[in-house]
């Protein structure tokens, strides 16, 4: 489920969807439904698992470290450092992957 999560840009709505899917899977593992009215924390404690968002964020920080240490000749680093030329749009600037990691 988290393959390639290092490059995901997680917004609040995306985080919510990931957490919903995670809880759906965890509840299926122990054979309960939402109608059983068992708190998410109890489900996590029963299975002894951390929230998947913590895992995703740690992977993103790890990947950020790799990017900063890469040589400038690497294609991945050049793409990461690229700043496309465009006309400024109306409204608040869009949140980028760098903003989410830092």
Buried (B, 14 or more C-beta within 10 A) or exposed (E): EEEEBBEBBBEEEEBEEBBEEBBEEBBEEEEBEEEEEBEBEEBBEEEEEEBBBEBBBEBBEEBBEEBEEBEEEEEEBEEBEEEEEEEEEEEEEEEEBEEBBE
